[in-house]
Amino acid sequence: MVKVSVNTFVISRVTTIRNEVKIETRRLRNRTFSTLEETFKVAAKVTRGEIKHQRINGKTVPISLNQRRRWARIAERIAKTMNSIASNFNEREINLQLDELEKLVNEANANYKDEKPETA
């Protein structure tokens, strides 16, 4: 039987776990960043007017100028979240940013009935 000190054993296990966490965090960061990038592209298309209608409660409705402005804020929030993920992957902070993003999206669609469609 090979004798190994407990300290060496524990330190090697901690090092192994640390490396695994680093790799998994990098993978998670990459997946999250890719998903946010796709979402940013859609928000930017809405902002630029490339997407002219959206489906809300099963109905297709035109996107107003005010909604485009809200989508610009959404795109801005996505970009800030992406920047945060690129520099530091803090799960708690990212969840707070994603909650804020979700709130902005809900606000963008909440008052579509109150707005009058634009006429060309």
HUFEN-V371203 format. One record per backbone hydrogen bond with DSSP energy under -1.0 kcal/mol. CO is the residue of the C=O (numbers start at 0). NH is the residue of the N-H. E is the energy in kcal/mol with one decimal. If there is no record, write none. Layout:
co = (CO;CO)
nh = (NH;NH)
e = (E;E)
This chain:
co = (4;5;6;7;8;9;10;11;12;13;14;15;16;17;18;19;20;21;22;23;24;25;26;27;28;29;30;31;32;33;34;35;36;37;38;39;40;41;42;43;44;44;51;53;55;58;60;63;64;65;66;67;68;69;70;71;72;73;74;75;76;77;78;79;80;81;82;83;87;89;90;91;92;93;94;95;96;97;98;99;100;101;102;103;104;105)
nh = (8;9;10;11;12;13;14;15;16;17;18;19;20;21;22;23;24;25;26;27;28;29;30;31;32;33;34;35;36;37;38;39;40;41;42;43;44;45;46;47;49;50;62;60;58;55;53;67;68;69;70;71;72;73;74;75;76;77;78;79;80;81;82;83;84;85;86;87;89;93;94;95;96;97;98;99;100;101;102;103;104;105;106;107;108;109)
e = (-2.3;-2.9;-2.8;-2.4;-2.1;-2.8;-2.4;-2.2;-2.7;-2.7;-2.2;-2.3;-2.8;-2.2;-2.2;-2.8;-2.9;-2.0;-2.2;-2.8;-2.8;-2.4;-2.6;-2.7;-2.8;-2.4;-2.3;-2.4;-2.3;-2.1;-2.1;-2.7;-2.1;-1.7;-2.4;-2.7;-2.0;-2.2;-2.3;-2.5;-2.0;-1.1;-2.5;-3.1;-1.9;-3.0;-2.7;-2.1;-2.1;-2.0;-2.5;-1.7;-1.6;-2.1;-2.7;-2.2;-2.4;-2.5;-2.4;-2.2;-2.3;-2.7;-2.4;-2.2;-2.4;-2.4;-1.6;-2.9;-1.0;-2.6;-2.5;-1.9;-2.2;-2.7;-2.2;-2.0;-2.2;-2.5;-2.2;-2.2;-2.2;-2.4;-2.3;-2.1;-1.3;-1.1)
